[in-house]
Amino acid sequence: MKQIYVLVMTMLLLLGIGISSSYAEEPDVSGIASVDILSNYVWRGFKLSNGVVIQPSVGITYGGFGANLWANYDNSTNEHNETDLTLNYAFSLDKFSFDVGYIYYALDAVDDTQELYLSVGYDILLSPTLTVYYDFAEGHGAFVTAAVGHDFDLTKGIALSLGALASYNMESEYSIGDFSDFHNGELSASVSISVWKNISLGPMIAYSFPLSNDAEDAFKLVSDDGDDNLFYGGLNVSISF
């Protein structure tokens, strides 16, 4: 319990700093609606579907505040089996960027759960970002990711994004394994193509793999075909407003 109190207090402190630093600024309002069509639903290295999934999302930001609603539709079972609500606040201080938020996971197959998260990035080459998630409902543990990435402008209206991520599980039972060990690594590549005004297409591909024996065992328990190394990809269509 001490861990959750520390995380909550840190989030509240950072939130207060961000609000005070942007108080005099006129808030901007923007939104985005998108849909991902993917070969599989892969979450933190776990393969959670046996085929194509459709994942619509809609989000809005007001100043640094944001809200996003996301859903998963499993085409192999013809089921809408998950809806996630994310509320967050993002701000920057010099070269540091901060994002603090809350996620509610509404799930069909298992009990719903909730997370708080804190993400810190630094504006240098590869844009390193460290994110800590704390499940205070069903998982009772933390999950940490460290990520880097870089964007390349290929030509007018077309950009390539490359990314790499490594994660660590801290006794989070919801990750199927009450263990503390390295979890998964992931390499990804995506292309953003501006097709008309505020509409873009984004083909992507990713490769996820376990970083420990604990994680490998957990992935095999969840996947029906015993996969722990996963190639997956698909297409994103988004409209900003």
C-alpha positions as CSV (number, residue, x, y, z in Angstrom):
1,M,0.0,0.0,0.0
2,K,2.9,2.4,0.7
3,Q,3.9,2.2,-3.0
4,I,0.5,3.4,-4.2
5,Y,0.4,6.3,-1.8
6,V,3.9,7.4,-2.9
7,L,2.8,7.2,-6.6
8,V,-0.5,9.1,-6.0
9,M,1.3,11.9,-4.0
10,T,3.9,12.2,-6.8
11,M,1.2,12.4,-9.4
12,L,-0.7,15.1,-7.5
13,L,2.5,17.1,-7.0
14,L,3.4,17.0,-10.7
15,L,-0.2,17.8,-11.6
16,G,-0.1,20.9,-9.4
17,I,3.2,22.0,-10.9
18,G,1.8,21.6,-14.4
19,I,-1.4,23.5,-13.7
20,S,0.5,26.4,-12.1
21,S,3.0,26.6,-15.0
22,S,0.2,26.8,-17.7
23,Y,-2.4,28.7,-15.7
24,A,-2.0,31.9,-17.7
25,E,-2.1,30.2,-21.1
26,E,-5.2,29.9,-23.2
27,P,-6.2,26.2,-23.4
28,D,-6.3,24.6,-26.8
29,V,-9.0,22.1,-27.7
30,S,-8.4,19.2,-30.1
31,G,-9.6,15.7,-30.7
32,I,-8.8,12.6,-32.7
33,A,-10.8,9.6,-33.8
34,S,-9.1,6.5,-35.1
35,V,-9.4,2.8,-35.8
36,D,-6.7,0.1,-35.8
37,I,-7.1,-3.1,-37.7
38,L,-4.5,-5.5,-36.4
39,S,-3.5,-9.1,-37.1
40,N,-3.7,-9.8,-33.3
41,Y,-4.4,-8.1,-30.0
42,V,-1.0,-8.0,-28.2
43,W,-0.9,-6.3,-24.8
44,R,2.4,-6.1,-22.9
45,G,3.6,-9.2,-24.8
46,F,0.5,-11.2,-24.3
47,K,-1.4,-12.5,-27.3
48,L,-5.0,-11.9,-26.4
49,S,-6.7,-12.9,-29.7
50,N,-6.5,-15.7,-32.2
51,G,-7.0,-13.5,-35.2
52,V,-7.8,-10.0,-36.5
53,V,-9.0,-7.4,-34.1
54,I,-10.6,-3.9,-34.7
55,Q,-9.8,-1.3,-32.1
56,P,-11.6,2.1,-32.4
57,S,-10.6,5.0,-30.3
58,V,-11.8,8.6,-29.7
59,G,-10.0,11.2,-27.6
60,I,-10.1,14.9,-26.7
61,T,-7.7,17.3,-25.1
62,Y,-8.3,20.6,-23.4
63,G,-5.0,22.3,-22.6
64,G,-3.0,19.6,-20.9
65,F,-6.0,17.5,-19.9
66,G,-7.1,14.6,-21.9
67,A,-9.7,11.8,-22.1
68,N,-9.7,8.8,-24.3
69,L,-12.1,5.9,-24.9
70,W,-10.8,2.8,-26.6
71,A,-12.4,-0.6,-27.4
72,N,-11.4,-4.0,-28.8
73,Y,-13.6,-6.1,-31.2
74,D,-12.3,-9.6,-31.7
75,N,-13.2,-10.7,-35.3
76,S,-12.4,-14.3,-34.6
77,T,-15.1,-14.6,-31.9
78,N,-17.3,-11.7,-33.1
79,E,-17.2,-10.2,-29.6
80,H,-16.6,-6.7,-28.2
81,N,-14.6,-7.8,-25.2
82,E,-12.9,-4.7,-23.8
83,T,-13.4,-1.0,-23.3
84,D,-10.8,1.2,-21.7
85,L,-11.2,4.8,-20.4
86,T,-8.1,6.9,-19.9
87,L,-7.9,10.3,-18.1
88,N,-4.6,12.2,-18.1
89,Y,-2.8,15.4,-17.7
90,A,0.4,16.2,-19.7
91,F,2.8,19.1,-19.4
92,S,6.5,20.0,-20.0
93,L,9.2,21.6,-17.9
94,D,12.3,22.6,-19.9
95,K,13.3,19.4,-21.7
96,F,11.3,17.1,-19.5
97,S,7.7,16.0,-20.4
98,F,5.3,14.5,-17.9
99,D,2.1,12.6,-18.3
100,V,0.1,11.4,-15.3
101,G,-3.1,9.5,-15.6
102,Y,-5.7,6.9,-14.7
103,I,-6.9,3.9,-16.8
104,Y,-10.1,1.9,-16.2
105,Y,-10.1,-1.5,-18.0
106,A,-13.7,-2.8,-18.5
107,L,-13.2,-6.5,-19.4
108,D,-15.6,-9.3,-20.4
109,A,-13.5,-12.4,-19.6
110,V,-12.1,-11.3,-16.3
111,D,-12.7,-8.8,-13.5
112,D,-12.4,-5.1,-14.4
113,T,-9.3,-3.4,-13.1
114,Q,-7.7,0.1,-12.7
115,E,-4.3,1.6,-13.0
116,L,-2.5,4.9,-12.2
117,Y,0.5,5.8,-14.3
118,L,3.3,8.3,-14.4
119,S,5.4,8.8,-17.6
120,V,8.5,11.0,-17.9
121,G,10.3,11.8,-21.1
122,Y,13.4,13.8,-22.0
123,D,13.9,15.8,-25.2
124,I,17.1,14.4,-26.6
125,L,18.1,12.0,-29.4
126,L,15.8,8.9,-29.4
127,S,13.4,10.6,-26.9
128,P,13.8,8.2,-24.0
129,T,10.7,7.7,-21.9
130,L,10.1,5.9,-18.6
131,T,6.6,4.9,-17.6
132,V,5.4,3.3,-14.3
133,Y,1.9,1.7,-14.1
134,Y,0.4,0.7,-10.8
135,D,-2.7,-1.6,-10.7
136,F,-4.5,-0.8,-7.5
137,A,-7.5,-3.0,-8.1
138,E,-7.0,-6.6,-9.3
139,G,-3.3,-6.7,-10.1
140,H,-1.9,-5.2,-6.9
141,G,1.5,-4.6,-8.6
142,A,3.5,-2.4,-10.9
143,F,4.6,-2.6,-14.5
144,V,7.5,-0.5,-15.8
145,T,8.4,0.3,-19.4
146,A,11.5,2.1,-20.9
147,A,11.2,3.2,-24.5
148,V,13.1,5.0,-27.2
149,G,12.1,6.1,-30.6
150,H,12.9,8.3,-33.6
151,D,10.9,9.8,-36.4
152,F,12.2,10.3,-40.0
153,D,10.6,12.6,-42.6
154,L,10.7,10.5,-45.8
155,T,9.0,13.0,-48.0
156,K,6.2,15.6,-47.8
157,G,3.3,14.1,-45.8
158,I,5.1,10.8,-45.1
159,A,7.0,10.0,-41.9
160,L,8.7,6.8,-40.6
161,S,8.7,6.0,-36.8
162,L,11.0,3.4,-35.3
163,G,10.7,2.4,-31.7
164,A,12.1,-0.1,-29.1
165,L,10.7,-0.9,-25.6
166,A,11.7,-3.0,-22.7
167,S,9.5,-3.8,-19.7
168,Y,9.7,-5.1,-16.1
169,N,6.9,-6.7,-14.1
170,M,6.8,-6.0,-10.4
171,E,4.5,-8.7,-8.9
172,S,1.6,-7.5,-11.0
173,E,-0.8,-10.5,-10.8
174,Y,-2.9,-9.1,-13.7
175,S,0.1,-9.8,-16.0
176,I,-0.4,-13.5,-15.3
177,G,2.4,-14.1,-13.0
178,D,3.0,-12.9,-9.5
179,F,6.8,-12.4,-10.2
180,S,9.3,-9.6,-10.3
181,D,11.5,-10.0,-13.4
182,F,12.1,-8.6,-16.9
183,H,8.9,-9.0,-19.0
184,N,9.0,-8.3,-22.7
185,G,10.9,-6.4,-25.3
186,E,9.3,-4.9,-28.4
187,L,10.6,-3.5,-31.7
188,S,8.2,-1.5,-33.9
189,A,8.0,0.4,-37.1
190,S,5.2,2.5,-38.5
191,V,4.6,4.9,-41.4
192,S,2.3,8.0,-41.1
193,I,0.8,9.0,-44.5
194,S,-1.2,12.2,-44.8
195,V,-3.9,11.4,-47.3
196,W,-6.2,14.4,-47.1
197,K,-6.3,17.4,-44.8
198,N,-6.7,15.9,-41.3
199,I,-6.9,12.3,-42.4
200,S,-3.9,9.9,-42.1
201,L,-3.1,6.3,-42.7
202,G,-0.5,4.4,-40.6
203,P,0.6,0.9,-41.5
204,M,2.7,-0.7,-38.7
205,I,4.6,-3.9,-37.8
206,A,6.0,-5.0,-34.4
207,Y,7.9,-7.9,-32.9
208,S,7.4,-8.8,-29.2
209,F,9.5,-11.3,-27.3
210,P,10.1,-12.4,-23.6
211,L,13.0,-11.0,-21.6
212,S,13.0,-13.7,-18.9
213,N,12.0,-17.3,-18.3
214,D,9.2,-16.1,-16.0
215,A,7.7,-14.0,-18.8
216,E,8.1,-16.8,-21.3
217,D,6.1,-19.1,-19.1
218,A,3.4,-16.5,-18.6
219,F,3.1,-15.8,-22.3
220,K,2.7,-19.5,-23.1
221,L,0.0,-19.9,-20.5
222,V,-2.1,-17.1,-22.1
223,S,-1.6,-17.9,-25.7
224,D,-3.7,-20.8,-27.1
225,D,-0.9,-21.8,-29.5
226,G,1.9,-21.4,-27.0
227,D,3.4,-18.5,-28.8
228,D,5.8,-16.2,-26.8
229,N,7.6,-14.6,-29.8
230,L,5.1,-12.5,-31.7
231,F,5.1,-10.8,-35.1
232,Y,2.0,-8.6,-35.6
233,G,0.9,-5.6,-37.6
234,G,-1.9,-3.8,-39.2
235,L,-3.2,-0.4,-40.3
236,N,-4.4,2.7,-38.5
237,V,-6.8,5.3,-39.9
238,S,-7.2,8.5,-38.0
239,I,-9.0,11.8,-38.3
240,S,-7.9,14.8,-36.2
241,F,-10.3,17.7,-35.4
